[in-house]
Amino acid sequence: MEQAWVRSAKLEGSKVLLRPMGPLDIQDCFDRLHRRSEITDWLCWDGPEAIEELAPWYLSWPLGDPNRGWDYHFAVIDLADGEFAGVISLRFYDHASQGDIGYWIDVPKWGRGLASESVSLLTWLAFEHAGALLVYAEWFEGNLGSKRVLERAGFLSDPAGEHRFQKGERNVLVHFHSLARSAWEEAGKPGAPDRVQVEAGERANPHK
C-alpha cells in the first residue's frame, strides 16, 4: 500500500516556522552540528565531519519512495529573529503508517519552547496530511529535556518500546514515547499551525 505523501509544506506557529530543508540550510546545519557534543551526545550519530555528508539527507524532499514511505526534513526557523535554529524530521521509510519524529535545536535556542512547538506542528502534519496512524519518538536516558518536549505534545511513555543502543563506547537506554491518531483526535487535534501551506501529493490521506 502506497504512503500518502506531502509535496510541500510550511507550518508556522507562534514561535517557529517549519519549512523544507534546502541548499542554503546546509552550511547552517553543519556549523551547528560539527563537533558539537552538547547536541550530538543525544543523537544516534556523532554529527558530520564534512559538509558533504549532509547533502544526501537534506537536499531531497521528500526522501524515499511510494512503496516504502517518505521522509521529510524541515528547517526550524526562530520567528523571534528569523534565524535557522535546528532541524526536525518526520520519517516514514519502511514503516509507512507510523511516523518517527527526530529533532535537534541549536544550544543558544534551548529553553524557549521551540522544540515543543515544532513537535506539535509536525505531529499535526503527520496525522492531518501524511496518513499516519501513530507518531513516535525516542530519546536517550538522561535527556529529560526531550522527554518534557514529547510529554507537552501529548506523547505517552511506552516501556515496551525501550531498547539499548550502542553509541561509541556507551551502551545507552533508549526510551520510547508515542501518540496514536485516535488519542490525538480525542484531544481535539492539537498542534494546528497559525498559518499553513500544504500541497498534497497525488494520493489523498486515506484516513480522512
The 8 nearest C-alpha neighbors of each residue, nearest first, counted from 0:
[[1, 2, 66, 65, 95, 67, 3, 68],
 [0, 2, 66, 65, 3, 68, 67, 95],
 [3, 1, 68, 95, 65, 4, 0, 66],
 [2, 4, 129, 202, 130, 204, 203, 1],
 [5, 3, 200, 129, 2, 199, 6, 69],
 [4, 6, 199, 200, 7, 198, 129, 128],
 [5, 7, 200, 199, 198, 4, 8, 61],
 [8, 6, 198, 5, 197, 199, 9, 19],
 [9, 7, 197, 196, 198, 18, 10, 19],
 [8, 10, 18, 196, 17, 195, 197, 11],
 [11, 9, 195, 17, 16, 192, 194, 8],
 [10, 12, 16, 194, 192, 193, 15, 195],
 [13, 11, 192, 193, 15, 14, 16, 10],
 [12, 14, 15, 11, 193, 78, 116, 192],
 [15, 13, 78, 12, 77, 113, 79, 16],
 [16, 14, 77, 78, 76, 12, 11, 13],
 [15, 17, 11, 76, 10, 75, 18, 12],
 [18, 16, 75, 10, 9, 74, 73, 11],
 [17, 19, 9, 73, 74, 8, 16, 20],
 [20, 18, 73, 74, 72, 21, 60, 17],
 [21, 19, 73, 74, 57, 72, 24, 18],
 [20, 22, 24, 58, 23, 19, 57, 25],
 [23, 21, 24, 25, 58, 20, 54, 57],
 [22, 24, 21, 25, 26, 27, 20, 28],
 [25, 23, 27, 22, 21, 26, 28, 20],
 [24, 26, 28, 27, 22, 23, 29, 53],
 [27, 25, 29, 28, 24, 30, 23, 50],
 [28, 26, 30, 24, 25, 29, 31, 83],
 [27, 29, 25, 26, 31, 30, 24, 32],
 [30, 28, 26, 32, 31, 27, 33, 50],
 [31, 29, 27, 28, 32, 33, 26, 25],
 [30, 32, 28, 29, 33, 105, 27, 35],
 [33, 31, 29, 35, 46, 30, 34, 28],
 [32, 34, 35, 29, 47, 46, 30, 31],
 [35, 33, 36, 32, 46, 45, 48, 39],
 [36, 34, 32, 33, 37, 38, 39, 31],
 [35, 37, 39, 38, 40, 34, 45, 32],
 [36, 38, 35, 40, 39, 106, 41, 34],
 [39, 37, 36, 40, 35, 41, 32, 103],
 [38, 40, 36, 42, 41, 45, 37, 46],
 [41, 39, 36, 38, 42, 37, 45, 43],
 [40, 42, 39, 38, 139, 43, 142, 138],
 [43, 41, 39, 44, 40, 45, 38, 139],
 [42, 44, 166, 41, 45, 39, 40, 164],
 [45, 43, 42, 46, 39, 166, 40, 47],
 [46, 44, 39, 47, 42, 40, 43, 34],
 [45, 47, 44, 32, 33, 39, 34, 48],
 [48, 46, 49, 33, 52, 50, 29, 45],
 [47, 49, 33, 46, 50, 52, 34, 29],
 [50, 48, 51, 47, 52, 29, 53, 33],
 [49, 51, 52, 53, 29, 47, 48, 26],
 [52, 50, 49, 53, 54, 55, 47, 48],
 [51, 53, 50, 49, 54, 47, 55, 48],
 [54, 52, 51, 56, 55, 50, 57, 25],
 [53, 55, 57, 58, 56, 51, 52, 25],
 [56, 54, 53, 57, 58, 59, 52, 51],
 [57, 55, 54, 53, 58, 59, 62, 72],
 [56, 58, 54, 20, 59, 55, 53, 72],
 [57, 59, 54, 21, 56, 55, 22, 60],
 [60, 58, 62, 61, 57, 56, 55, 54],
 [61, 59, 62, 71, 58, 19, 72, 57],
 [60, 62, 71, 70, 59, 69, 63, 6],
 [61, 63, 70, 60, 59, 69, 71, 64],
 [64, 62, 69, 68, 70, 92, 61, 67],
 [63, 65, 66, 67, 68, 69, 62, 92],
 [66, 64, 1, 68, 2, 67, 69, 63],
 [65, 67, 1, 64, 68, 0, 2, 95],
 [68, 66, 93, 92, 64, 65, 95, 63],
 [67, 69, 92, 95, 91, 2, 65, 64],
 [68, 70, 63, 91, 92, 62, 61, 64],
 [69, 71, 90, 62, 61, 91, 89, 63],
 [70, 72, 61, 89, 88, 90, 60, 73],
 [73, 71, 88, 20, 19, 87, 57, 89],
 [74, 72, 19, 20, 18, 87, 86, 17],
 [73, 75, 86, 20, 18, 17, 19, 85],
 [74, 76, 17, 85, 84, 86, 16, 83],
 [77, 75, 83, 16, 15, 84, 82, 81],
 [76, 78, 15, 81, 82, 79, 84, 80],
 [77, 79, 81, 15, 14, 80, 76, 16],
 [78, 80, 77, 81, 14, 82, 15, 76],
 [79, 81, 82, 78, 77, 76, 83, 84],
 [80, 82, 78, 77, 76, 79, 83, 84],
 [83, 81, 77, 80, 76, 84, 78, 79],
 [82, 84, 76, 75, 85, 77, 81, 74],
 [85, 83, 75, 76, 105, 104, 77, 82],
 [86, 84, 104, 75, 103, 105, 83, 74],
 [87, 85, 74, 75, 102, 103, 73, 88],
 [86, 88, 102, 73, 101, 72, 103, 74],
 [89, 87, 72, 101, 71, 100, 73, 102],
 [88, 90, 100, 71, 99, 70, 98, 72],
 [89, 91, 70, 99, 98, 92, 71, 88],
 [92, 90, 95, 68, 98, 69, 94, 70],
 [91, 93, 68, 67, 69, 94, 90, 95],
 [92, 94, 67, 95, 68, 91, 66, 69],
 [95, 93, 91, 97, 92, 96, 68, 67],
 [94, 96, 68, 91, 2, 97, 93, 92],
 [95, 97, 131, 132, 94, 130, 98, 133],
 [98, 96, 133, 131, 94, 134, 95, 132],
 [97, 99, 134, 91, 90, 89, 131, 135],
 [98, 100, 90, 135, 89, 136, 134, 97],
 [101, 99, 89, 136, 88, 135, 98, 90],
 [100, 102, 88, 87, 136, 99, 89, 103],
 [103, 101, 87, 86, 88, 100, 104, 85],
 [102, 104, 85, 86, 87, 105, 38, 101],
 [103, 105, 85, 84, 106, 108, 86, 114],
 [106, 104, 84, 108, 85, 107, 31, 103],
 [105, 107, 108, 109, 104, 38, 37, 31],
 [108, 106, 109, 105, 104, 110, 84, 111],
 [109, 107, 106, 105, 111, 110, 104, 84],
 [110, 108, 106, 107, 111, 104, 105, 112],
 [109, 111, 112, 108, 113, 107, 144, 114],
 [112, 110, 113, 109, 108, 114, 14, 115],
 [111, 113, 115, 114, 110, 116, 109, 14],
 [114, 112, 116, 115, 111, 117, 14, 15],
 [113, 115, 117, 116, 112, 118, 148, 104],
 [116, 114, 148, 112, 118, 117, 113, 119],
 [115, 117, 119, 113, 118, 114, 120, 112],
 [116, 118, 114, 120, 115, 119, 113, 121],
 [119, 117, 121, 115, 116, 120, 122, 114],
 [120, 118, 190, 116, 122, 152, 117, 121],
 [121, 119, 190, 123, 117, 122, 118, 116],
 [120, 122, 124, 118, 123, 119, 117, 125],
 [123, 121, 125, 119, 124, 120, 118, 126],
 [122, 124, 120, 121, 126, 190, 125, 127],
 [123, 125, 121, 127, 122, 128, 126, 120],
 [126, 124, 129, 122, 123, 131, 127, 128],
 [125, 127, 131, 123, 124, 130, 128, 129],
 [126, 128, 124, 123, 125, 129, 130, 204],
 [127, 129, 124, 126, 130, 204, 125, 5],
 [130, 128, 125, 3, 4, 131, 126, 204],
 [129, 131, 204, 3, 126, 128, 206, 205],
 [132, 130, 96, 126, 97, 125, 133, 129],
 [131, 133, 180, 96, 97, 179, 130, 126],
 [132, 134, 179, 97, 131, 180, 178, 98],
 [135, 133, 98, 178, 97, 177, 99, 179],
 [136, 134, 177, 99, 176, 100, 178, 98],
 [135, 137, 100, 176, 99, 175, 177, 101],
 [138, 136, 175, 174, 176, 173, 139, 135],
 [139, 137, 174, 173, 145, 140, 142, 175],
 [138, 140, 173, 142, 172, 141, 41, 174],
 [139, 141, 172, 142, 173, 138, 171, 174],
 [142, 140, 143, 139, 138, 144, 41, 172],
 [143, 141, 144, 145, 140, 139, 138, 146],
 [142, 144, 146, 145, 141, 147, 140, 138],
 [145, 143, 147, 146, 142, 148, 141, 110],
 [144, 146, 148, 143, 147, 142, 149, 138],
 [145, 147, 143, 149, 144, 148, 150, 142],
 [146, 148, 150, 144, 145, 149, 151, 143],
 [149, 147, 115, 145, 151, 146, 150, 144],
 [150, 148, 152, 154, 146, 151, 147, 145],
 [149, 151, 154, 147, 153, 152, 148, 146],
 [150, 152, 148, 149, 153, 147, 115, 154],
 [153, 151, 149, 150, 119, 154, 148, 115],
 [154, 152, 150, 151, 155, 149, 178, 183],
 [153, 155, 178, 177, 150, 149, 176, 152],
 [156, 154, 176, 177, 178, 157, 150, 153],
 [155, 157, 176, 175, 158, 177, 154, 174],
 [156, 158, 159, 175, 176, 160, 155, 177],
 [157, 159, 160, 161, 156, 175, 174, 176],
 [160, 158, 157, 161, 175, 162, 156, 174],
 [159, 161, 175, 158, 157, 162, 174, 176],
 [162, 160, 174, 158, 173, 175, 159, 172],
 [163, 161, 173, 172, 160, 164, 174, 171],
 [162, 164, 172, 171, 173, 170, 165, 161],
 [165, 163, 171, 170, 166, 172, 162, 173],
 [164, 166, 170, 169, 167, 171, 163, 168],
 [167, 165, 169, 168, 164, 170, 43, 171],
 [168, 166, 169, 165, 170, 45, 44, 164],
 [167, 169, 166, 170, 165, 171, 164, 40],
 [170, 168, 166, 167, 165, 171, 164, 172],
 [169, 171, 165, 164, 166, 163, 168, 172],
 [170, 172, 164, 163, 169, 173, 165, 139],
 [171, 173, 163, 140, 162, 139, 164, 174],
 [174, 172, 139, 162, 161, 138, 163, 140],
 [175, 173, 161, 138, 137, 139, 172, 140],
 [174, 176, 137, 160, 161, 157, 156, 136],
 [177, 175, 156, 155, 136, 154, 157, 135],
 [178, 176, 135, 154, 155, 134, 136, 156],
 [177, 179, 154, 134, 133, 135, 155, 180],
 [180, 178, 133, 182, 181, 132, 183, 134],
 [179, 181, 183, 132, 182, 133, 184, 126],
 [180, 182, 184, 179, 183, 185, 132, 178],
 [183, 181, 185, 179, 184, 180, 186, 178],
 [184, 182, 180, 186, 188, 181, 185, 179],
 [183, 185, 188, 181, 187, 186, 182, 180],
 [184, 186, 182, 187, 183, 181, 188, 180],
 [187, 185, 183, 184, 188, 182, 189, 181],
 [186, 188, 184, 185, 189, 183, 182, 190],
 [189, 187, 184, 183, 186, 190, 123, 185],
 [190, 188, 187, 191, 186, 123, 183, 119],
 [189, 191, 119, 120, 123, 192, 188, 122],
 [190, 192, 189, 123, 120, 193, 188, 119],
 [193, 191, 12, 194, 11, 10, 195, 120],
 [192, 194, 12, 11, 191, 195, 13, 10],
 [195, 193, 11, 192, 10, 12, 196, 9],
 [194, 196, 10, 9, 192, 11, 197, 193],
 [195, 197, 9, 8, 10, 198, 194, 7],
 [198, 196, 8, 7, 199, 195, 9, 5],
 [197, 199, 7, 6, 5, 8, 200, 196],
 [200, 198, 5, 6, 197, 4, 201, 203],
 [201, 199, 6, 5, 4, 202, 198, 203],
 [200, 202, 203, 199, 4, 3, 6, 5],
 [201, 203, 3, 200, 204, 4, 199, 2],
 [204, 202, 205, 3, 201, 199, 200, 4],
 [203, 205, 130, 206, 3, 128, 207, 129],
 [206, 204, 207, 203, 130, 3, 202, 129],
 [205, 207, 204, 130, 131, 132, 126, 127],
 [206, 205, 204, 127, 130, 203, 128, 126]]
